[in-house]
């Protein structure tokens, strides 16, 4: 049975998505939500905390929570797979391998995966969906040592991260991300259902195992409006690094 705070989270999430609480507007106070849903203040705070973690609302001490976005967000403070992030936000993830081929690592791939040029790799192009809608096109290159395990996964595997952990014990422990914007090419436009030339959020990531061994490097392209990445920082810790464009 769904717990009460999850029901409240979903009710508020839908209210934000359908415009009842537009971006910039304030949610009802905790007291008002407590009365509206006939629950304890702790239950309301749990629900609001989930929305905060998803980046949909913001908070300021002594003030009501304000709607920050209608799109699901992903924080850089933790490493999650697409499926893990989607389910944590109350969405249904999906995935489908469009094509897969073994080959030899080029110079850039070899450098990112700490291989020698020409070493074997597996290249996979995968379309990710959120609640049935295409939102992400991944072009992932896997190091040869994990290629067989990846190739054995079904084409519609929901979470490669979880499947590899369960089948091989491999844990994706560290990730480095580089963000920029690119124009959708012919393939991107077709798979993501956008016009050619539309702006896409690109995340180039390299993921390593717990012992620091590179597992994969990927070029991920998100459909406009599909996701918001969130960086939370403070005077004590700042996970965001700024670099110049080369």
C-alpha positions in Angstrom: 0.0 0.0 0.0 1.3 3.5 -0.9 2.3 5.4 2.2 0.4 8.7 3.0 3.4 11.0 2.4 3.9 9.4 -1.1 0.2 10.1 -1.9 0.6 13.7 -0.9 3.8 14.0 -2.9 2.1 12.7 -6.0 -0.9 15.0 -5.5 1.3 18.1 -5.2 3.5 16.9 -8.1 0.4 16.7 -10.4 -0.9 20.0 -9.2 2.4 21.6 -10.1 2.5 19.8 -13.5 -1.0 20.8 -14.5 -0.5 24.5 -13.6 -2.5 24.8 -10.4 0.8 25.9 -8.8 2.8 27.6 -11.6 6.5 28.4 -11.4 7.1 31.2 -8.9 4.0 30.6 -6.9 3.9 29.5 -3.3 2.5 26.2 -2.1 0.0 26.3 0.8 1.7 26.5 4.2 2.5 23.4 6.2 -0.4 24.0 8.5 -2.8 24.4 5.5 -1.5 21.2 3.9 -1.8 19.4 7.3 -5.4 20.3 7.5 -6.1 19.7 3.8 -4.8 16.1 3.8 -5.7 15.4 7.5 -2.2 14.2 8.3 0.6 15.1 10.8 3.0 17.9 10.1 5.8 15.3 9.9 4.0 13.6 7.0 3.6 16.9 5.2 7.3 17.7 5.7 8.3 14.3 4.3 6.3 14.9 1.2 7.7 18.4 0.8 11.2 17.0 1.3 10.7 14.7 -1.7 9.7 17.6 -3.9 12.7 19.6 -2.7 15.0 16.7 -3.6 13.4 16.5 -7.0 14.1 20.2 -7.6 10.4 21.1 -8.1 10.2 23.4 -5.1 12.5 25.6 -3.1 12.5 26.6 0.5 13.5 29.6 2.5 13.4 29.8 6.3 10.2 31.4 7.6 8.6 31.4 4.1 6.3 29.1 2.1 7.8 26.7 -0.3 7.9 28.2 -3.8 7.5 26.2 -7.1 10.9 26.3 -8.9 10.2 24.0 -11.9 7.6 21.8 -13.6 10.3 19.5 -14.9 12.0 16.7 -12.9 15.5 17.6 -11.8 18.7 15.6 -11.1 21.2 16.8 -8.5 25.0 16.5 -8.9 25.4 15.8 -5.2 24.8 12.1 -5.8 25.3 9.5 -8.6 22.2 7.9 -9.8 21.3 6.0 -12.9 18.5 7.4 -15.2 16.1 4.7 -13.9 16.9 5.3 -10.3 16.5 9.0 -10.6 13.2 8.6 -12.5 11.6 6.2 -10.0 12.7 8.4 -7.1 10.8 11.2 -8.6 7.6 9.1 -9.2 8.1 8.6 -12.9 8.2 5.4 -15.0 11.5 4.9 -16.8 12.0 3.0 -20.0 14.9 2.2 -22.3 15.5 0.6 -25.7 18.8 -0.2 -27.4 18.7 1.2 -30.9 22.0 -0.3 -32.1 25.1 -1.9 -30.6 28.4 -2.7 -32.1 31.9 -3.8 -31.0 34.9 -1.9 -32.2 38.3 -0.5 -31.4 38.7 2.5 -29.1 39.7 5.7 -30.8 42.1 8.1 -29.2 39.5 10.1 -27.2 37.7 7.0 -26.0 41.0 5.3 -25.0 42.0 8.4 -23.0 38.7 8.6 -21.1 38.5 4.8 -20.5 42.3 4.5 -19.7 42.7 2.1 -22.6 45.3 1.8 -25.4 44.0 3.1 -28.8 42.6 0.1 -30.6 41.6 -1.8 -27.5 38.1 -3.4 -27.8 35.0 -1.4 -26.7 31.3 -1.8 -27.1 29.3 1.1 -28.5 25.6 1.3 -27.6 23.0 3.8 -28.7 20.0 3.7 -26.4 16.8 5.7 -26.2 15.4 6.5 -22.8 11.8 7.3 -22.0 10.1 9.0 -19.1 6.4 8.0 -18.6 6.4 6.7 -22.2 7.9 9.8 -23.8 11.3 9.9 -25.4 13.6 12.3 -23.4 17.2 11.1 -23.7 19.4 9.7 -26.4 22.5 8.0 -25.1 25.6 7.1 -27.0 27.7 5.0 -24.6 31.0 3.4 -25.0 31.8 0.6 -22.6 35.3 -0.7 -21.9 36.0 -4.1 -23.3 36.3 -5.8 -19.9 32.6 -5.1 -19.2 31.4 -5.4 -22.8 30.2 -9.1 -22.6 28.1 -8.4 -19.5 26.5 -5.4 -21.2 25.8 -7.2 -24.4 23.9 -10.0 -22.6 21.4 -7.5 -21.2 18.0 -7.3 -22.9 17.4 -4.5 -25.3 14.7 -3.0 -23.1 16.7 -3.2 -19.9 15.3 -0.5 -17.6 18.5 0.1 -15.6 21.9 -1.0 -16.9 23.4 0.1 -13.6 21.2 -2.2 -11.5 21.4 -5.1 -14.0 25.2 -5.0 -13.9 25.3 -4.8 -10.2 23.0 -7.8 -9.8 24.7 -9.9 -12.5 28.4 -9.0 -11.9 28.6 -7.1 -8.6 29.9 -4.1 -10.5 29.0 -0.8 -8.7 29.1 2.5 -10.5 30.7 4.6 -7.8 32.0 7.9 -9.4 31.0 10.1 -12.3 32.3 13.1 -14.0 29.9 15.3 -16.0 30.4 18.0 -18.6 27.4 20.0 -19.7 26.9 22.1 -22.8 24.2 22.7 -25.5 24.1 21.3 -29.0 21.8 21.5 -31.9 19.8 18.4 -32.7 21.1 16.6 -35.8 19.0 14.4 -38.1 19.3 11.3 -35.9 18.7 13.2 -32.6 15.6 14.9 -34.0 14.1 11.7 -35.3 14.6 9.7 -32.1 13.6 12.5 -29.6 10.7 13.8 -31.7 12.0 17.4 -32.1 12.9 19.6 -35.1 16.4 19.4 -36.6 18.4 22.2 -35.1 16.5 22.3 -31.8 18.7 22.9 -28.8 19.5 19.9 -26.7 21.2 19.7 -23.3 24.2 17.5 -23.7 25.9 15.7 -20.8 29.2 14.0 -21.5 29.9 11.7 -18.6 32.5 9.1 -17.6 31.7 6.7 -14.9 34.1 4.6 -12.8 33.9 1.7 -10.4 34.7 1.9 -6.7 38.3 1.2 -7.4 38.5 4.0 -9.9 38.4 1.8 -13.1 36.6 3.5 -15.9 33.5 1.5 -17.0 31.8 3.7 -19.6 31.9 7.1 -21.3 28.8 8.6 -22.8 27.3 11.4 -24.8 23.8 11.9 -23.4 21.4 14.3 -25.2 18.2 15.5 -23.5 15.1 16.8 -25.2 14.3 20.4 -24.3 12.2 20.7 -21.1 12.8 17.1 -20.2 15.1 17.5 -17.2 16.6 20.2 -15.0 20.0 19.6 -13.4 20.4 21.1 -9.9 23.6 22.1 -8.1 23.2 23.0 -4.4 26.2 24.7 -2.8 27.2 26.6 0.2 30.2 28.5 1.7 31.4 25.2 3.1 31.2 23.0 0.1 30.7 23.7 -3.6 30.4 20.7 -5.9 30.2 22.8 -9.1 33.5 23.5 -10.9 33.8 26.1 -13.6 36.2 25.6 -16.5 37.0 27.6 -19.6 35.7 26.4 -23.0 38.6 25.0 -25.1 
